[in-house]
Amino acid sequence: MEKEKLSSTDISDAEWEIMRIIWTLKQAHTKEIIDQIQAKKTWSDSSIKTLIRRLTKKGLLEAKQDGRGFLYLPTVTQTDMMFDATKELLNRICNMNKGDVIFNLVKDSPISKADLEKIKSEIDKKMPTAPEVVACNCLKENVNC
């Protein structure tokens, strides 16, 4: 039986903090994770270990025995998780407002020139077939919001 895909909203803000450390380090021992978290937060060792166990149980981390401890590796990329989280959020709002949200994200986010070029290229591809107005998807009948 295929494992059900975990939603990015199925992890807590605290679990996101753990994942960000492991994504940045590519892999990390328990002590490294604890040290990094405790440099920013006042969380106890046991709380951090509980979060790590939860993430492992959820299938987002792989635990490899390394001597007396464990080495943790992510099973999903940060980009994939962020895309899923963003897509879930965008699916909750009216189609007519998605453009404004995306515009403000681009406007207010630090973005490299290379990434801006990718965005511009995608916009150039979509422009010829883009509708003049995106229909509202809030109500059964197509009504302007």
SULTAMO-V922272 format. One record per pair of residues at least 4 apart in sequence whose ideal C-beta (glycine too) atoms are under 7 Angstrom apart, sorted by the first residue. I is the first residue (numbers start at 1). J is the second residue. D is the distance in whole Angstrom. If there is no record, write none. Layout:
# SULTAMO-V922272
i={I/I}
j={J/J}
d={D/D}
This chain:
# SULTAMO-V922272
i={3/6/6/6/6/7/7/8/8/8/8/9/9/11/11/11/11/13/14/15/15/15/15/16/17/17/18/18/18/18/18/19/19/19/19/20/21/21/21/21/21/22/22/22/22/22/22/23/23/25/27/27/27/28/28/28/29/29/29/29/30/30/30/30/30/31/32/33/33/33/33/34/34/34/35/37/37/37/38/43/43/45/46/47/48/49/50/51/52/52/52/53/54/55/55/56/56/59/60/60/60/61/61/61/61/62/62/63/63/64/64/64/65/66/66/76/76/77/78/79/80/81/82/83/84/85/86/87/90/90/93/93/93/94/94/94/94/95/95/95/95/96/96/96/97/98/99/99/100/101/102/103/104/105/106/106/111/111/112/113/114/115/116/117/118/119/120/121/122/123/126/135/136/136/136/136/138/139}
j={59/10/58/59/60/84/88/81/84/85/88/85/88/15/16/58/60/17/51/19/51/54/55/20/21/37/22/33/51/52/55/23/55/60/74/24/25/28/33/36/37/27/28/33/61/72/74/74/78/32/71/72/73/32/33/72/66/69/70/71/34/49/52/69/70/35/36/37/48/52/72/38/45/48/39/41/43/48/43/47/48/49/50/51/52/53/54/55/56/61/72/57/58/60/61/61/63/75/74/75/76/72/73/74/75/73/75/70/72/70/71/73/70/70/71/80/81/81/82/83/84/85/86/87/88/89/90/91/98/101/97/98/101/136/137/138/145/134/135/136/137/134/136/145/101/102/103/134/104/105/106/107/108/109/111/119/115/116/116/117/118/119/120/121/122/123/124/125/126/127/130/142/142/143/144/145/145/143}
d={7/5/6/6/7/7/7/5/4/4/6/7/6/4/6/7/7/7/6/6/6/6/6/6/7/6/7/6/5/6/6/6/7/7/7/6/6/6/6/5/7/7/5/7/7/6/5/6/4/7/6/7/5/4/5/6/7/6/7/6/6/7/7/6/6/6/6/6/6/6/7/6/6/5/7/5/6/5/7/5/5/6/6/7/6/6/6/6/6/7/6/6/6/5/4/5/5/6/7/6/6/5/7/6/7/5/5/5/6/7/5/7/6/6/4/5/6/7/6/6/6/6/6/6/6/7/6/6/6/7/5/6/7/6/6/5/5/5/6/6/5/5/5/5/6/6/6/7/6/6/7/6/6/6/7/7/5/5/7/6/7/6/6/6/7/6/6/7/6/6/5/5/6/6/6/5/6/5}
